[in-house]
Amino acid sequence: MKEAKAFAPCHITGFFQILDQPANPLYAGSRGAGVSLSQGVETTVRVRKAVKGSLQVRINGFGSNSVEVSKHVVDAFLSRFKQMENFEIIVEHHVEVPIRAGFGTSGAGALSLALALNDVFGLDMSKIETAQIAHVTEVECKTGLGTVIAEAFGGVEVRVKPGAPGIGEIKHVPVTKDYVMTCQTFNSLSTRKFLTDEKTRKRINEFGGKLVDKLIEEPNVTNFMNFSRQFAEHVGLITEKIRRILNAADNANFICSMPMFGESVFTLIKQESLKELLKIFREHGPDRRIIVCEIDFEGARLLK
């Protein structure tokens, strides 16, 4: 069997504005801001010629019902490239963070899968063209709007203009490599539910765009975290569990917020302050629910 591997960083969105009106999903998306993580999704694709085409998708070693996005990506390739017909395709996603907890796992899965498919079949698409397939998948499946363009390029980003890679526009927020992302996770929240709920959409859009404009004017980590917290407060999804941790962090002068969308608390913090913050997190939940990782500055890529 031929094999290809690719990695896409996972991503936390702090705040955003929904701009999904364009009929062409390449132009739909969001403006917003977030951070790409050193933990992500590694996807291995194995293929071999067969009498009849077939697809298997496993997530962390198990078959899963949550493979709609992966199937959508493969179908998009099959409809475009006839030379992919009559192949057995086996997809293995290794996801390093909790799924449906605000880490952009569906976008990272779609993006790493698209890169690996392009490589294993020798299709010679550019990284931008490949990432566009992942972006369209996210928009059509209603699992994300701006995650793919962020994960394609890494870093702490402001999504200035909506759309897929090559159409949308991002600017990077300056950040030194001594910052880490720290997060305490609890339960999952449905991105699809919030992207289709009119009340939530209205609250997001009446505030998200203003914060994007302010961060473009003064792009720094402190503003990113402050604006993320203001946004979370405004959208109104903070649970009692999350509120207790936010209050404790506030009392210790740490700026924390909630990822969009997950029942979690996150912040960007310098390594020197990490120990004190982790003490607060441990008072409110088990160690296994705490994630500490570096910022990914490279973006999605093939693995050899």
N, C-alpha and C positions, 0 to 999 in steps of 0.2 A: 504493500500500500504506500502511496505517496502521502507525505505529511507536511504540514506547516503549522507554526505557532505564532501567536501574536498576543500582545499585552495592551490593555487600555487602562489608564488610571481611573479609579472611582472618583467621585466629585460630590462636594457639598455645595448647594446653592443657598446663599444667605438671604437674598431678596431678588425679586424679578417683576417684570411686567409682561403680561401675555399679549402676544401679537400674532395670533393664529388665523386672522381673517383671510389672507391670500389663499386663493383656491389651489395654487401650485404649492405643495408642501416644501419645496426647496426654498421658498421665500417666507414661509411661516416660521415662527419661532418665538423667541423672547429676547428682551433686553434684561440684563441682570448682572449679578456678580457672585463669584464663588471661588472655590479652591480645589485643585486636583491633588489627589493623594497618592503616596507611594504604594499603598495597597490598592489592588484593583481586580480585574478579571483577566486571567490567562486562558486563552482559547486554543485548543489543538484541533485541527481538522485533518482527518484521514480519508482518503478517497481511493477507490479502485473501480475499474470498469466492471459493469454488470449487465445482465440481460435486460433488467428493468431497474429504473432509478429508485432509490430509497433514501430515507433520512432517519438517522437516530440522533437524539440530543440528550446528553446527560449533564447534570449540574452537580458538581462536587461528588461525582461517582454514582449518582442515582438518576434514574429516569424521573421525569417531572412533568406535571401538568402545566407548569409555568414556562412553556417554550414557544408561546405565540410569537414573540419578538424574533427569536432565532429562526423559526419557520418562515416568517415574513421576509427576513434578510435572504435566506436561501432561495425562496420563490422569486424575489426580485432579480437575483443573479440568473436563475434558470430562464426567466422570461426574456432576459437580455442576451444571454450567451448560450446558443444552441449546442455548443461543444461540451456543455456540462451535462447534457442528457445521458441517460443510461449509465449513471455512476452510483455506486453505493457511497453515501456521504455520512461519516460519523463525526459528530461534534461533541467535544468535551469542554465544558466551561468549568474552570476552577475559580470560585468567587471567594475572595479573602475577607470580605466584610459581610455583615448581616444584609439579607435581601429585603427589599421594601422598607428600608429604615432611613431613607433620605440620602443614600450614598451613590445614586446614579448608576446602579448595577445594570439596569436594562440597557442604558446607553453604552456602558463599557462592554457589555456582552455583545451588543450589535456591532459596535465599532471593531472590536478585536476579531469577531467572526468575519466581518467584511474584509479586513486586511488579510486574514489567513486564507479565505477563499480565493481572493485575487492572486495570492502567491502560489497556492497549491495547484491552481489551474493555469498558471502562467498567462493571466489575462492582460497584463501590462497596463492596468489603470494606474493613474497617479494616486497618491495618498488622498488628495482632495476629492477626486471622483469617487474613490472607494468610501470615504467618510460621508459623502452625500447620500449614498444608499442607506447607511446607518441612520442618518438624520431623518430621511423621509420615513423610514420604518418607525422611528420613535413618534413622529408627528401623527402618522396614520394609526398607530396602535394606542395613541393617547397616553404614552408612558413617559413622555418628556418633550421639551420644546427647545432648550438651549444646551442640554447636557453634552451632546456629541461634539459641538464646535469647541466647547471648553476642554473636553477630554482629549480632543485631537491635538491641542497645542500645550496643555499643561499650565502650571503656575497658578498664581492668584490673578483672576481675570475680571475685567468688566466687559460684558457683552454690549457693545455700543450700538450695533445694528443687527436686527433679527435676520435669521436665515441660516441655511446650511453652510458648512465650510466652503470658502470660495465665493460666497454671496454675503453672508453675515460678516460682521467685523468685531474683533475683540482688541482690547488694549490691556497690557499687563500692569498690575499694581506692583510697585517695587517692594520686594520682601527679601530679607537676608536668610541664609540657609540655616541659621540657628533657631528658626521658628519651627514648631511642630503643631500638628492638628491633634487635639485631644477631644474625645467624645465619649459620653456615657449614653448607651442605648437602652431602650425598653421595648416598645411595641412598634409594629409597622403601621403606616398610614397609606391610604391608596392615592397615588398621584392622579390616576384616572378620575377618581371621585371628585377631587378638588378642581381639576382642570375642566370638568363638565358641570360643576355646581355654580349657578349664576350668582348667588350671594357671595360666595368665596371669590369668584373671578372679579366681581365689582370691587371688593375690598382690596384685592391684590393690585388691580390696575389704577385705583385712585391714589395710590401711594408709591408703588414700586418704581414707576418711571421717574418721579421726582428724586428718589434716592439714587438712581443710576446717574442722573445729571449731576448731583452733588458729588458723587464719588469720582466722576470724570474730572471735575474741577479740582478736587484734592484727593488724589489716589494714594492712600496709605492704609496699612493694616488696621490701625485704630479706628479710622472712619469706616472701613469695611465691617468691623465687628459692631461698632455703634449703630450703624444703619441696619445691619442684620437684626439686631435686637429691637430696634424701633419698628421694623417691618413685622417681626413675629408678634409683637404686642398689638399692632394694628390689625393684623389678619385674624387674630383671636383664636388660635388653635392650641394655645398653651394649656396643658393639663395640670391638675393639682400636683402630680408627681414632678413634672418639669418645673413648676413654679417654686417648689421647695428648694430645688437645686439652684435655680437662678437667684433666689433670694440669698442663699448661703454664699454663692459666688460674689454677688453684689457686695455683701458685707465684708468680703476679703479683697475688694477692689479688682476682681476679675470680670472682664466683659464677656459674657457668654450669651449664646442665642440658641435657636432651634433650627435644625436643617429643614429645608423645604423639599420633600415632606417626610417626616419621621418623628416618632415620639422619642426624641433624643435631645441632648444638650451638647453643644460643641463650642470650641474657641480655637483661635490661633494664638499660641503663647510661646515665649522664649524658653529654651531648655532650662535655664537657670531658675525659672518660677514653676516648673512642672511638678516638683515634689509637693509643694503646698497645695496646688489645685487638685492633684490626685487624692490627697487626704480628704478633701471635701467630697469628691466623687465617691470615695469608698464609704463615706458615712451614709450614702443614700442608695447604694446598690453594690452588687458583687463585682469582684475584679473581672470576671469573665465578660461583663457588660461594658468594660472600658477599653477603648481603642486609642492607641497613641501611634501616630505615623508621621513621616516626613512629608513635605510637599513634593509632588512630582513636577519637575520643571521641563521634562522632555516630551510629554504627550504620548499618544498611542504609537506603537511601533511593532515591527516584526521581531521575533526572537529566533535566534539560530541555535 
